């Protein structure tokens, strides 16, 4: 299967994201989501993890089952992609504090791949 890039503008929007994370997101191995800073739950999380005040995105594996998130590590980055901190899944649940990244443009090739291979 040819290499298909997921997001057209990932590099432009998060230029400081380290290459291995950028490549893992583009290859659909890792997921990037925006932190919903207006969520009530995020305010409680911020009280426990004040370093997240500058976080815009979180990177995680979308393939880890919910019951196994305790064994995962979440990577929090700034708006430009600089790493802020890593928090273990057993210390934090992402549910209720993240939302899709509408600013990233999905490539036509990726959309076609998903259309042609719904089980992908």
C-alpha positions, 0 to 999 in steps of 0.5 A: 500500500502506498504511503498516504498522508492523513493531514495536509497542514499538520506541519504548518500548524504544529511545526515544533512537533518532533518528527517521530510524533508527526510521522506517527500521526500522519501514518494513523498510528497515533491520534492528535486531539484538541484539549477542550479547555472550556470543559468543566472536567478540564478545570478539575484536571488543571487543578491536578496538573497545572502544567497543562495550562499551556497545552493545546493538543494531546497525542495518544494511541486510538488503538488502545482499548478504553480498559487498557488506557491505564497502561498508556502515556498521553503526550501533551503539546503546545499549539506549535507542537512543543512537548509540555508533559507526558501523563500516564493513563492511570493518572488521567482519563481523556474522556470529557476533556478532548475534542476533534481537531477541526483545523487539520485538513484531511487529505483527499487520498486519506478520505479515499482510503477510508472510503475504499477500506472501511475496516481500516 
